[in-house]
Amino acid sequence: MYFLISCLPVKIVFSDSYFLVFSSKLLPMSSANEIQAKGTVVEVMKGGAYRVQLPNGHRCIARASGELRLSFIRLSLGDQVHLEFNPYDLSRARIVLPA
C-alpha cells in the first residue's frame, strides 16, 4: 500500500516527440497499519482468490501475496493461513504465509 506525497511533472521522450506526464512520488505506508490474523481456507475461487474463515466466524476474500505466487505454493481446502487486513476494508485480505 502506498501513500501519495506529491505530484511532479516529468518529461518522457519517445524518438522525436515528448509527453509531459505527472508522476507521483510514492512512499510505502508503514506495515503497522496492517491487521494480522490466522484463518482457514473454506473455498477456492477462480482467479487466484480464496474465501477464508477466521476463528471468530468472519469470512473474507483473500489473495495470495507475491511471494506465494512466485514460489508456486498452492492452497487447498482446510489449509491454515496467515492473513493481513487493510484497516479500511476488512472484507478483503492478503495471504502472507501458509501456517
C-alpha positions in Angstrom: 0.0 0.0 0.0 1.3 3.4 -0.9 0.8 7.0 0.4 0.8 9.8 -2.1 3.3 12.6 -1.2 3.3 14.9 -4.2 3.0 15.1 -8.0 5.9 16.2 -10.1 5.9 16.8 -13.8 8.2 14.5 -15.8 9.1 14.8 -19.5 9.2 11.4 -21.3 10.9 11.4 -24.7 10.0 9.0 -27.5 12.1 9.5 -30.6 11.1 13.0 -31.9 8.1 13.7 -29.7 7.8 14.0 -26.0 5.0 13.8 -23.5 4.5 15.7 -20.2 3.2 13.3 -17.6 2.7 13.7 -13.9 4.5 11.0 -11.9 3.6 10.5 -8.3 6.2 10.3 -5.7 5.0 7.4 -3.6 6.3 6.2 -0.2 5.2 2.9 1.3 2.9 3.1 4.3 4.1 1.6 7.5 3.1 -2.1 7.9 2.0 -1.2 11.5 -1.4 -0.3 10.0 -2.0 -3.9 8.8 -4.2 -6.2 10.9 -2.8 -9.7 11.1 -4.9 -12.8 11.7 -5.0 -16.6 11.1 -7.7 -18.3 9.2 -8.8 -21.4 7.3 -9.4 -21.7 3.6 -13.1 -22.5 3.1 -13.4 -22.1 -0.7 -11.0 -21.9 -3.6 -12.4 -19.3 -6.1 -11.2 -18.7 -9.7 -8.7 -16.0 -10.4 -6.4 -16.9 -7.5 -8.8 -15.9 -4.8 -9.7 -17.8 -1.7 -12.6 -17.5 0.8 -11.1 -17.7 4.3 -12.9 -18.0 7.6 -11.4 -16.6 10.8 -11.8 -18.3 14.2 -14.4 -15.8 15.2 -16.6 -16.7 12.2 -15.8 -13.7 10.0 -15.4 -14.6 6.3 -13.3 -12.7 3.8 -11.9 -12.9 0.3 -8.1 -13.3 0.3 -5.5 -13.4 -2.4 -2.0 -14.9 -2.3 0.8 -12.4 -1.8 3.6 -12.1 -4.5 5.9 -14.3 -2.5 3.4 -17.2 -2.5 2.7 -16.8 -6.2 6.4 -16.7 -7.2 7.0 -19.8 -5.1 4.1 -21.6 -6.8 2.6 -22.5 -3.4 -0.8 -24.0 -3.9 -3.5 -23.7 -1.2 -6.4 -26.1 -0.9 -9.5 -26.5 1.3 -8.8 -26.7 5.0 -5.3 -25.1 4.9 -4.4 -22.7 7.7 -3.1 -19.4 6.5 -1.7 -16.1 8.0 -3.6 -13.0 6.7 -3.0 -9.3 6.6 -6.0 -6.9 6.5 -6.2 -3.3 5.5 -7.9 -1.4 8.3 -10.1 0.3 5.8 -11.6 -2.8 4.2 -12.0 -5.9 6.4 -13.8 -7.9 3.7 -10.5 -8.4 1.7 -7.2 -9.7 2.9 -3.7 -10.8 1.7 -2.4 -14.3 2.4 1.1 -13.8 3.7 2.1 -17.4 4.7 0.6 -20.8 4.9 0.5 -21.8 8.6 
